[in-house]
């Protein structure tokens, strides 16, 4: 349960800007913020279709709420600063990022551009216009990173903590694991594979992940903004309590059974050929992937 009174006190009547506003987390952040009576929401998103969709949703559900849909790439520092000067946001939620680990292994330059320099551009602009609070959405993959994506998110975290030391803007980070049902997530992939008759592909039978729902993740990011205070907790890394990690095999088996099917594994000779069954195959961990994720660095837990 989030502290709705504290959130309303921070967001009510304020101008709130959300980068990556059309993404899975960003769009849910926008939907939740709209419930707490902000003065204005500014959606910042470089995907035209995603921006159109979140703007349409908020317009339909909150027709009296002032809003702006800005088709914009935060990597462009000069125009980001110009946008922030126009809007003068009180609170910024920075959710824009490249997130797919295998894709970023193949495009490291783009990962650095978006995840590091996009973050630098956004927080520098927020500080320049006197923004009160800045919250960056990070990932468990930034802890002891083994991938390009995780490394660029860790660099972004370090930059946020660096500028927070001297900025009037209170900056913080929220770090969490996998979000069930987010765009491009395992559930989306498995759903398509089941519709195609299988097989359902998993990487490694030993792999575990922390999971939470999209509304849970977005609510807790907003809660972090209410907890971020220049006098006390700015510069904090908020690590969400995600419970115990799940075995990916167990999640897949349960997801398959929800579709009225039985998962059969490679050691079964007739895998997937009998009625009501679907084959499960293992493809091996992809470049940059860990078998298990961590939510905090050792030094952070002292």
N, C-alpha and C positions, 0 to 999 in steps of 0.2 A: 504494500500500500504506500502510495506517495503522499507527501504532506501538501495537500491541495491549498491550504491557507498560505503556506510559505511561497508556493509557486505563484499563486494569484498576486501576492504582494510584490513579487519581483517582475512579473510579466504584465499585470494589469495596466492599461493605458500607455504602455511603452512601445517603441518601434523595435520590432524583432526581425533580424535578417537571418535567413537560413541558406547556406550554400549546399549544393547537391540536393536542392529541395524536391527534385523529382524522383530521387532514389528511394529504395525501400525504407531506410531509416529516416532520411530527410523528409519524405512526404508524410510519414507518420508523426514526426516532430511537428510539422506544420498543422496537421489535423488536431493534435492535442493542444498546441499553443492557442489555436483559434477558440477553444472552449474557455480559455482563461481571460478573455476580454482585452487583448492587446490593443494599443492605439492603431497599429498598422503592422502587417506582415509583408516582408519583401522576400519573394522567392527568387533565388539565384540558381540558375541551372543552364548547362550548355546543350542539353538534349531538348530539341524543340518539342517533340511529342510528349516527353515526360513533364516538361514545364506546362504545356497546354493542359495536360490531364490534372495536375495538382491545382492549377489555377481554376479550372472548371469545377472541380470538387468543392473547393473552399467557397467559390462564388455561389454555388447551389445551396450549401449547408449554412453559410454565414453571409447572406446577401448584403448586410449593412456594414460588414467589416472592411475597413480600408486596406487595400492590398496593391502590390505591384509585382508583375511577373517580368523579371529581367533575364532575357536570353543572353547569358554572359559566361565567359570562361575565366575563373579566378586566377588562372596562371598568368594572365595579362595584368601585371602589377599596376601599370599606369591607369588603365581604364577601371580596374578594381578600386583604386583610390578615388577616382572621379565618381564612381557609383556610390561609394561610402560617403563622400562629401555631399552628394545630392540628398541621400536618405538620412544621414546622421543616426545610425542605429544605436540603441541603448544596449542591446544584447545581440550577440552573434553566435549562432550554432554552426560550426564548420563540419559539415558531413560530406563534402565533396572529396572523392578519392577514387583511385583505381584499386579494386579489391581482389581480383582473381589471381591467385598465386601462380598457376602455370603460365597464364598469359603475360604476367609481368616478368617472368623469367626470360621470355622471348623479347620483351620490350622494356629493358631496364631504363633507357633514357626517358621514356614516357612516364614511367613510374616515378622517377626523380622529379620530373617536371610537375606532375600533378600532385603527388603526395607530399613532397617537400616544398617545392617553390610555390605551389598553389596555396599551401598552408602559410608560408612566409608572407605571400602577397596579402592574404586575408587578414592575418593578425597585425601586420604592419599598418594596413589601412585602418583597422579597428582602433589601434593605438593613436594613429595620426588624427582621427576625428573625435577622440575623447570618449570612445565606447566604454560603458561601465563594466560589462562582463563579456568574456569570450570563452566558449566551451568547444574544445576539439573532440570529435569522435575518433577514438583510436581502436586498437585491436589487440587481442592476446598474441597475435603473430609478431608484435613489436617487442615481445619479451624474449631475450636471447635469440634474436631472429636467425633463421636458417634460409630465408628467401629474400628476393629483391623487394617484394611487397612489404614484408615485415621490417626490413632494414630501412626502407624509405619512411615508413610510419614511425619508426623509432627516432630517426633523424628529425622528423617533424615534431615529435614529443620533446626532444632535447631543445629545439629552437624555441618552442612555446615556453618551456621552463626558463630558458636563458633570458628572453625578453621580459618575462614576468618580474624578474628581479628589480627592474628599474621603471617599468611602465605603470602609469596610473590605472590602466585597465587591469581588472582582476582576471587572470587566465587560468584555466584548468583543463584537465584531460579526463575523458571517460573511456575506460578500457573494458571491452567485453569480448566474448567468444562468438561462435556461430549463431546466426539468427535464422530460426526455422521459417522457411517459406519466403526468404528474401530473394530478390531477382538473381537467377543463376545458381541458386543453392541446390543442395543434393536432392531435396524433395521435388523441386521442379524437374530435375533431370530424371529421377526415378519415375515420376508420373508419366513422362513422355515415353520412357522405356517400357513401362507396363502397358501403355496404350498401343505400343508397337508389337506387343507380344513377347518382349524380352530379348536378350537377357538383361537383368538388372546388374549394373556394374558397380563394384566396390573396389577400393584401392588395396587395402591390407586388412586381414581379419583382426589384427592387433590394434588397429587405429581407434583412438578415443577422441571425443570432442565435447566441449561445453556447449550447451544449447539454451537459447531463450527465445521467446516469441517477439515479433516485431513491436507490438504495443508495450511489452515489458521493457524492451531495450530503449525505445523512444521516451517512455515515461521517466526512466531513470536518468537519461541524459538531461531532461528538463529539470529533474530533481537536483542534479549536480549544479545547474545554474543557480538554483535557490540556495545551495550550500556554499557557493563560491563567493567569498567576501574578501575585499582587499586587505582588511585588517587581520583576517584570521587564516583562511584556507586557500588563498590564491596560490597557484603553482602546484596545487595538489593533483595527484593521480587518483581518481576515483575508480576503484576496482569493484565491479558489480558482483554481488554474491550470486553465483550461477549454480550453486549446489554442487553435486558430484558430476564428473564427466560421464558421458554415455559411450558405450561401445557402438561404433557405426553399424556393425553387423546387427545388433539388437534393434536399432532404430529402423534399419531397412526391413528386417523381418516383420516388425510390427506394422510398418507402413504397407507392406505387401498384404498382410492379413486384413488390414482395413479395406483393401480392395477386393476382399473375398477370395484371395488366392493363398497358396502355400509356397513358401520359398524353399527351393531345393538347391543344394550346394554342389560344387564340382565333384565331390567324392561319390555322389549318387549317379550310377550309370545311366539311369533314364531321366536325368535332370531336365525338367521342363517339358517333357513329351506327353505326360499324362494330363488328363483334364483337371483344371483347377490348380495346376502347378505352374510356376514360372522359375526359370533358371537364374541363379545368381553366380556371377563370375568375378574373379579377383584380377585386377589389372596391374597391381603394384603401385607403390607410392610414387607420385609425380615429382619432378624436380622442385626442390625448395620446401616440400611438405614434411612436417614432423609427424611422428606416430602419436604424440600426445602434445597438448598445448599447455602453456603456463600463463597465469594471470598476473603474476608479479615477479619482479627481479628480486634476487636474494637480499640486496641492499635496501630495498623498499620495505621489507618485512621485519627489519631489525627494530 
